[in-house]
Amino acid sequence: MDAIAQARAQGMLDIEIEVRRGAGAYICGEETALFNSIEGKRGEPRNKPPFPVQVGLFGKPTLVNNVETLVNVLDIVNGDFANTRLFCVSGHVAAPGVYEVPMGTPLGELLEQAGARNIQAALLGGAAGSFLTPAQLDVPLSFEGTRAIGATLGSGAVIAFDDTADMKQVLLRIARFFRDESCGQCVPCRVGTKRQEEILERMFESHNGDARADVMLLSDIAQAMRDASICGLGQTAANAIASGLTQLKALNG
């Protein structure tokens, strides 16, 4: 609100902008769940079609953009696009914050700028992203570079974990997060996120059962969520779990 007032006072804004505060649910990052939230309804994704460009906010055709897209528009239009990307670095770093670096910068270089030391793993792309091993920290932060190793830039979130982190507890925390944040509307996500958490608890805490069978079951659940969930939350809720289990295997030899 303050930024809009400042821009208007300086004559930089001559269009009407309305700001609405949402409830803060993770699911409302999905565009149709965001529509429902703005309209005062429960934050749940809508089935598609119809797509937002046909029937969106209040039933009208709607184009959805995030702030980062809008910030880049002027540079692109003026032809001086700097080809940089914003990354939010957190975790075991001396200077957490938002860093703007050229596309293609090695992940390890970004972590070094943030003061990371003794890295055990890095989660790239947020909670629905992928864990990378120390051997993968030279990956260039570009769409092509991350795609080559099966990862993604995602939202630009980077979480560093040093050698004191308990990665099993980190994976459990992510599984609990997705179980909590699932809106519960579709069965694959509502049940799959819960079963994912239960299996990890059994594997990491009770030590009962066949670990290999549990990993295969997690893979089957992940595939069901990817194929049948209504929105991206359920479709990506197993990404970090799957890559994290691979990371743990690498750490344990």
C-alpha positions as a printed Julia matrix, in Angstrom:
253×3 Matrix{Float64}:
   0.0     0.0     0.0
   2.83    2.4     0.89
   4.65    1.6    -2.35
   1.53    2.37   -4.39
   1.04    5.67   -2.54
   4.68    6.64   -3.11
   4.51    5.78   -6.82
   1.31    7.78   -7.25
   2.76   10.77   -5.37
   5.74   10.82   -7.72
   3.54   10.66  -10.8
   4.74    7.17  -11.71
   1.33    5.5   -11.52
  -1.73    6.6   -13.43
  -3.81    3.42  -13.29
  -6.05    2.08  -10.55
  -4.58   -0.72   -8.43
  -6.5    -2.51   -5.72
  -4.6    -4.46   -3.06
  -6.33   -7.33   -1.29
  -4.77   -9.16    1.63
  -5.13  -12.93    1.41
  -5.23  -15.47    4.19
  -1.66  -16.58    3.48
  -2.35  -20.21    2.56
   0.3   -21.89    0.39
  -2.41  -23.29   -1.86
  -3.47  -19.74   -2.79
  -0.33  -19.41   -4.86
  -2.27  -21.47   -7.42
  -4.03  -18.97   -9.66
  -7.59  -20.3    -9.43
  -7.32  -20.8    -5.66
  -6.21  -17.17   -5.55
  -9.39  -16.18   -7.41
 -11.49  -18.0    -4.83
  -9.62  -16.3    -1.97
 -10.14  -12.84   -3.49
 -13.81  -13.62   -4.0
 -14.16  -14.54   -0.32
 -14.48  -18.27   -0.92
 -12.47  -21.19    0.41
  -8.97  -21.26   -1.09
  -9.31  -24.26   -3.38
  -8.17  -24.74   -7.0
 -10.83  -24.84   -9.7
 -11.11  -27.54  -12.32
  -9.87  -26.57  -15.79
 -11.3   -25.93  -18.33
 -12.56  -23.27  -18.29
  -9.17  -21.59  -18.05
  -8.61  -18.19  -16.37
  -8.26  -16.41  -19.73
 -11.85  -17.49  -20.42
 -13.46  -17.51  -16.97
 -11.34  -16.1   -14.16
 -11.81  -13.63  -11.3
 -15.5   -12.92  -10.74
 -16.23  -14.93  -13.9
 -14.32  -12.54  -16.18
 -11.32  -13.29  -18.43
  -8.24  -12.86  -16.21
  -4.49  -12.68  -16.83
  -2.36  -13.66  -13.84
   1.19  -12.35  -13.38
   3.49  -12.26  -10.39
   5.44   -9.22   -9.23
   8.74  -10.44  -10.66
   7.21  -10.67  -14.14
   5.88   -7.12  -13.95
   9.21   -5.78  -12.67
  10.97   -7.23  -15.73
   8.5    -5.83  -18.27
  10.07   -2.37  -18.51
  13.57   -3.75  -19.04
  12.31   -6.08  -21.77
  10.36   -3.3   -23.51
  13.35   -0.93  -23.33
  15.65   -3.57  -24.77
  18.11   -3.49  -21.89
  17.06   -6.66  -20.12
  19.98   -7.59  -17.86
  19.31  -11.34  -17.92
  19.54  -11.63  -14.15
  17.42  -13.55  -11.68
  16.43  -12.98   -8.06
  17.18  -15.79   -5.6
  16.01  -15.93   -2.0
  18.79  -17.66   -0.04
  18.16  -18.99    3.47
  19.17  -21.81    5.79
  22.72  -22.27    7.03
  24.17  -19.09    5.54
  25.77  -16.08    7.22
  23.8   -13.52    5.19
  20.33  -14.77    4.23
  18.43  -12.56    1.83
  17.5   -11.84   -1.77
  20.37  -11.91   -4.27
  20.3   -10.74   -7.88
  22.84  -12.64   -9.97
  23.35  -13.2   -13.72
  21.58  -16.21  -15.15
  24.07  -19.07  -15.37
  25.88  -18.19  -12.14
  26.97  -21.46  -10.47
  24.87  -22.36   -7.45
  28.01  -22.76   -5.36
  29.04  -19.19   -6.15
  25.66  -17.87   -5.01
  25.9   -19.85   -1.77
  29.42  -18.54   -1.23
  28.15  -14.96   -1.59
  25.6   -15.71    1.12
  28.28  -17.1     3.42
  27.49  -20.82    3.23
  30.04  -23.25    4.65
  30.35  -27.04    4.84
  27.31  -27.62    2.63
  25.71  -31.03    3.02
  22.8   -30.34    0.64
  20.94  -27.49   -1.02
  17.24  -27.38   -1.76
  16.7   -25.55   -5.04
  13.25  -24.32   -6.05
  11.52  -24.27   -2.68
   9.61  -26.99   -0.86
   8.51  -28.52   -4.17
  12.04  -28.35   -5.6
  15.0   -30.71   -5.59
  17.87  -31.47   -3.22
  21.32  -31.15   -4.72
  24.48  -32.79   -3.44
  27.79  -30.94   -2.88
  29.0   -32.46   -6.15
  26.17  -30.67   -7.99
  26.82  -27.16   -6.65
  28.6   -26.19   -9.88
  25.26  -26.36  -11.73
  24.61  -23.1   -13.59
  21.51  -21.28  -12.38
  19.73  -21.31  -15.71
  16.7   -23.13  -17.05
  18.87  -25.32  -19.26
  21.5   -25.99  -16.6
  19.09  -27.12  -13.91
  16.99  -29.1   -16.38
  20.11  -31.07  -17.36
  20.38  -32.5   -13.82
  16.64  -33.02  -13.33
  16.13  -29.95  -11.15
  14.33  -26.63  -11.6
  14.83  -23.0   -10.65
  11.23  -22.85   -9.44
  10.5   -19.71   -7.47
  14.2   -18.95   -7.01
  14.25  -20.16   -3.4
  17.52  -21.72   -2.25
  17.87  -23.35    1.18
  21.34  -24.4     2.34
  21.98  -27.22    4.83
  25.38  -27.59    6.42
  26.88  -30.74    7.9
  25.02  -30.28   11.2
  21.58  -30.69    9.6
  19.56  -33.85   10.18
  18.34  -34.44    6.62
  15.84  -37.08    7.7
  14.09  -34.55    9.9
  14.22  -32.02    7.07
  12.39  -34.45    4.77
   9.81  -35.17    7.46
   9.26  -31.44    7.93
   8.62  -31.0     4.21
   6.21  -33.93    4.17
   4.3   -32.47    7.13
   4.21  -29.09    5.41
   2.5   -30.49    2.34
   0.1   -32.53    4.46
  -0.86  -29.35    6.34
  -1.1   -27.16    3.23
  -3.14  -29.54    1.08
  -6.59  -28.01    0.7
  -8.08  -31.52    0.85
 -10.27  -31.05   -2.19
  -8.92  -33.97   -4.25
  -8.24  -37.45   -2.92
  -4.79  -38.04   -4.51
  -3.32  -35.01   -2.73
  -5.32  -35.24    0.5
  -4.51  -38.92    1.05
  -1.17  -39.02   -0.76
   0.48  -36.3     1.33
  -0.67  -38.02    4.52
   0.57  -41.44    3.42
   3.86  -39.9     2.33
   4.38  -38.52    5.82
   3.43  -41.82    7.48
   5.84  -43.84    5.35
   8.73  -41.47    6.07
   7.99  -41.63    9.8
   8.1   -45.4     9.64
  11.33  -45.38    7.67
  13.15  -42.79    9.78
  11.75  -43.18   13.28
  10.34  -46.64   13.91
  12.77  -48.57   11.66
  10.08  -51.19   11.11
   9.36  -52.7     7.73
  11.14  -53.09    4.43
  12.85  -49.83    3.47
  13.11  -50.82   -0.18
   9.39  -51.59   -0.33
   8.65  -48.27    1.37
  10.68  -46.38   -1.23
   8.79  -48.15   -4.02
   5.49  -47.31   -2.32
   6.51  -43.65   -2.05
   7.3   -43.69   -5.76
   3.85  -45.13   -6.57
   2.13  -42.52   -4.39
   4.15  -39.75   -6.01
   3.12  -40.92   -9.48
  -0.55  -41.05   -8.46
  -0.37  -37.51   -7.08
   1.36  -36.23  -10.23
  -1.19  -37.86  -12.51
  -4.43  -37.16  -10.67
  -4.1   -34.11   -8.42
  -6.1   -31.05   -9.47
  -3.29  -28.53   -9.05
   0.44  -28.1    -8.81
   0.6   -28.59   -5.04
  -0.32  -32.26   -5.25
   1.53  -32.74   -8.51
   4.84  -31.57   -6.99
   4.43  -32.52   -3.31
   6.73  -35.53   -3.69
   9.55  -33.84   -5.63
  11.75  -32.89   -2.68
  11.02  -36.18   -0.92
  12.14  -38.22   -3.92
  15.32  -36.21   -4.51
  16.0   -36.06   -0.77
  15.92  -39.83   -0.44
  18.44  -40.01   -3.29
  20.55  -37.41   -1.48
  20.44  -39.41    1.77
  21.5   -42.51   -0.1
  24.45  -40.6    -1.53
  25.42  -39.29    1.9
  25.24  -42.73    3.46
  27.13  -44.41    0.67
